[in-house]
Amino acid sequence: MTQIAPHGGQLVNRLATHSDKEDILKESVSWKKIDIDLWTYADLECIATGAFSPLTGFVNEADYDAIVSDMYMKSGYVWTIPITLAVEDEVANGLQLGEYVCLCYERKTVATMKVESLYRPDKEREAQCVYGTSDRAHPGVTRLFSKPETYIGGSITLLERQKVRFPAYNYSPRETRELFAQRGWERVVGFQTRNPIHRAHEYIQKTALETVDGLFIQPLVGETKTGDIPATVRMRSYEALLQHYYPADRIVLGIYPAGMRYAGPREAVLHALVRKNYGCTHFVVGRDHAGVGDYYGTYDSQRIFSRFETREIGITPMFFEHSFYCRKCEGMASTKTCPHKDEDRVILSGTKVREMLKAGKRPPKEFSRPEVIEILIDGYR
């Protein structure tokens, strides 16, 4: 069987072997140390395992400028969000191009990096281009301006993989590709989520599954904004839903370790490219994918794909309208298939659902499966 090629043609592997790790740790004793946060550690994991192929490290200045301005790397590959490492000026001033440094999490060296580029970004430009706004209330923009003013670019080697909360679901792209091949799946649809899967999501997933061999549900478990439902609660809801309502031989549940950038259209493309690296041939793009507030149009995350040639993206996006339960249709539907009015449709905003859960009230069964609701109410207690 054939599999979709990773973005860039080759799956990146920047993981040190056991023997290499011992040698590197001995050699790096005198190297300068740079402390990183959990967000950066998650990006390291994605780079090293190939989820961010073709990136081999944090982007240098030339790639940064090209990505921010044009959504392409200098090599010509589509890439929509710069993956960067920011350091304080006093750290940057002590670095030399070409030297190797240690990247440390909680005082432990977890990776090494060759310093290939040192530059000061125009953050206003980055915000406007990547997020479509420089409004500091946008969570992605807030994080951007909270970071130090100097970026370091260069290739990395990961010595210690990030310890995740859900190790049973922590597949690398190489592992998911092997798993899909074992199951004989040639056409695989990926689904990204940072929220519980309600009936509308289930409807979309199963509609997509009708046309392919398998479904890869990959919730994001990295850092999210205040108010989002915690990953531990969400993972329990996914497990319950898959146990009762999905065919086990057609589904794989995995985790995406990166943080949520809330970059709307640009992040939708990034999510598609990442799932391509995991071995998916198709990717679901719903309404307001990776959006937040009212910063993006309802279907901007679908329209952005038309800016690229099919071969440049390489994975097939599957676009879906807003879906809901219609009482007159007596089933799930979308604006494409349902002729009825809003008062016949069960539509609840995320804010409304969270208010109900906090108050211990049960959203209607037409909105979410009872097993999911029980877990969410328990989580809010």
N, C-alpha and C positions, 0 to 999 in steps of 0.2 A: 504494500500500500504506500501511497505518497502522502507526505505531510506538507503543510504550508511552510515556506521558508521563513526564518526569523527576519525581523526588520534589519536591513543591512546585509542579509545573506548568510550570516553566521551567528550562532548563539554565543554571546560573550561569556567567558568564564574567568573571573578574577578571584577565585577562591584558592587560598594557599593549601597545598597538601600538608599532611601531618609533618612530614620531614622538612618541607620548606618552611613551615611555621616555626619550628625549633631553630632553624638556621637564621631566619629573619629576626626573631626575637633576640638572639645573641648579638647579631650584627647591629641592631637598632638601639642598643642600650644608651648610646651617647647621642642619638638623634634628638632633635627638638620635638617637644610634645605639644599637641594642639587638642584641647578639650572640645568634644562635640556633644550635642544634645540628642535626645531620642529621635527627633525628626530626622536629623542628619544620619543617624545610625540606620534608620529605615531606608533612606536613600542609598546608603552604602550597600545594604542587603540587596536592593533591587539592581544596582549596577553590577555587583559581583556575581549574582546568580544568572544574569542575562535578561532579567525582566525589562531592563532599560536598554537592551541592545538597540543600536550599535554603540552606546556610550561605554567607554572603558574607565571613566572617572568623572570628576566634576568638570564642567565645561570650561574651556579656555576663553580668552577674550574674543577671538575671532568667531568662534561658534556662538558665544553668547550674543554678540551683536547681530549675527545672521538669524538666530532663532527669534530674538525679540522683534527684529524688523520684518522678517520675511517668512518665519515658520519653517525654515530649512537650515540644516547644518551646512558648513562650508563644503562638506563632501557631496552635497546634493540631496541627502536624505531628509525627508520630512521629519521635523521635530518641533513641537509647538510650545513647550515650556522649558526654560533653562534650568537645569539641575545644578545648583551652585553651592559652594561652601564659603561662608562669610566668616572673616576673622577680625578681631580688633586690630587697630593700627599698630599698636605696640608689638603685636605678634608679627604682623606683616612686615614691619620695618626690619625685623631681624632675620628675614628669610632671603635666600638667594635662589635664583632660577637654577634648576638642575639638581638641587639637593633633595634628599629624602627626609620625610618627617613621619612621626607617629601620630595617628589619630586615636584619641583616648576617650573612652566612655566610663564614667565613674572611676577614674584614675587607672584604668586598665587599657593597655594598648590593644585595640581591636582591629586596626588596619594600618597600612602604611601608604604613603602617597608621594609621588614625585612631583615637585613643584615646577610646573611648566608655564605658568602664567600668573601674574599678579596685576589686578586692575581694579579701578573704582567705577562701579556702574552708575548710570544715570537712573536712579530709582523712579523718578517721576515718569520717565519714558517707559521703563519696564512695567510699571503699574498700568499705564494707559494701554500699552500694546498687549500685555498678557492678560490683564484682568478687565480691560475696557473701562477702567475708572481709576482715579487716584484718591477716591473717597476713603479716608482712614477708617470708616465704619465697616468697610468690606473686610471680612476676616482674613482673606488672602493678602490684601494690601496692608492690613494691620501687621501681619507677621513680616512682610517684606520690609517695612520701615522700622521694625523692631530689631532687625539684624544689623550687625556691624557694617561698616562702610567699604571694606575691601574684600574682594572675592579672590580665591585661589583656584586655579584650574590645574588639573593633572590626573594622570592615571593612578588607580588605587589597587591594592591587594588586600582582600579581607582575610584576616587571621581568625577571627572569632565571629561566627554567625550570631545574629541577634536572637536572644531568647524570647520567644513569642508565647502568648498565653494559650494558644491553641495548636500545640505541636502536631497533633494528629492530622491537621488540615494544612500544614505548612509545606506545600509542595513547591519545589523549584520549577522553573520552566522545563528543564530537562526531564524532571520526574513526571510532569503532566503529559508531556509529549510521549513518554514511554507508556503511561497509563492509557492514553487515548489509543495508542497503537495496539496495546494488549486487548483492548475492547473492540478493535476493528473499526474505530470511528475515523472516517475521513473528513466528514463535515461536522464541525463542532461550533456551537454558538456560545459566546461568552456573555455573561450578565454581571455588570458592576452594580454594587449597591452599598450605601452607607446607612440604610434604613431597614426596618423590618419589612418582610415581604408580605404585603397585603393582597387582597383578591385581585386588584388591578395588575400588580406585578406578576402574580401567578398566571393570570390570563395571558399577559404578553409572553411570558416565558414558555408556556405550553403551546401557544400559537407558533412561536418560533421553532419549538422542538418538533412540531409536525413536519417541518421541511428539512431537518438535518438528522444526523445520527445520534448526537448527544448534546447535553446542556452542561456547561461549566459555570456554576454560580460561584462568584468570587467576591465576597464582601470585603470592603476596605476596613482594616482593623487598626490602622495607624491613628495619629492624632486627628481629632475633629473639633469643631467649634463647641463652645458652651451651649448646652441645651439639646445637643444631639443625643440620641439614646445610646448608652454605653455598649461597647462591642460585646461584652460578656452576656448582656441581656439579649442582644440581637442574635448571637450565635445559638443560644438556647432556642430561640424562636425558629431559626432556620432548621435546626435538627428536628424539632417537633413537626414542622411543616413537611419536610422531606420524608419523614417516617410514615406519615399518614396519607399524603396526597400526591406523591410523585413516584414514578417507577424507578426502583433502585438501580436497575441495570442501564438506565439512560441518563443518569445524573452523577456529576462529581461536584462535591463542595470543597472549595479551597479558600485560602485567605490571601489578600493582597496587603502586604505589610506597610505600604507607604501611607503618608499623611494625606489629608484632604486639602486640596488647594482652593477649591471653590472658584475655579477659573472658567466655568461655563464652557463655551464652545471650544476653546483651546484644550481644556482638560478632557473633553469628550474625545478629541483626536488622540491625545496621549493615552487615554484608557483603551482605545481601540488598538493602538500600536503595541501596548503592553500585552493585551490578550492575544494578539498575533504571535508575540514571542512565547507565550504559554502554549501555543499550538492551536488556537481557535481560528477557524476560517471565516466566521461571522461574528458580529457584535451588535447587541441591542442598544440602540440610542433612542431613549424615550423623550418625553417633553421635559424641557428645562434641565437637561442632563448636566450634572455637576454645578448647577446654579445655586444662587443664594439670594434671598430678598427679591427685589425687582430690578436687578442690575442687567439681566439679559432677557431678550425676547423668548417667548414660549418655545419656539422651534429654531432658535439661533444655533443650537448645538447640532442640529441636523443639517442646516443650510451650509455650515462651514465645510462640510465634506465635498461640496460641489466645487470648492476652490482648488481641489487637487485632482490629478488624473488617477484613474482606478489603479494603475500599476504602482503609483507612488505610495498609496496607502497599503495596498496588498491584501487587506482584510475587507470583507463585504459588510458594510453597515446595514442594519435592518432598522428602518424607521417606523415608529409606532405613534399613533395619535393618543390623546388622553383617553383612558378607559375607565369604566365604572360599572356598577350593577344597575340595570334598568328594571324597575318593577313591572312595567308594561311588557317589556321583552321577556321578562322572567329569566334573566341571565346576564352574564357579562357582555359588554359591548363597547364600542367606541363611537366617536362622532362620525366615523365613516359608515357605520353599520346600523346606528340607532336613529330613528326619526323623531323620537319623543322629546319632551321638554325637560328643562332642568328639574322641575318639581317631581318628575318621575325617576330621576337618577340619584343614586346614593353617592354623593361626592362630599368628602370631608377633607379639609386642609390639615396639614401636619400639625399646625398650631392648635386647631380645634381638637384633634385626637389627643395631643399631649395634655390639653386642659382636662379632657374627659378622664384620661388615665390617672392624672394627679388627684382628681376628685373621686377616684374609685369607681367611675361609671364605665359601663361596657359599651364600646362602639358597636354598632349593629353587625350581625353576622354577615350581612351583604358586603360589609367593608373589609372584614378580616376574619380568618378562621378562628373558632373558639379557643383552640389550643394556643394560638399566638396571643390572643387577647389575655388569656390567663397568665402567660409568662410576662407580658408587658405590665399588667396590673401589679403582679408580684414584684417586678423590678422597680416600679414606682413607689411601692410601699417601703 
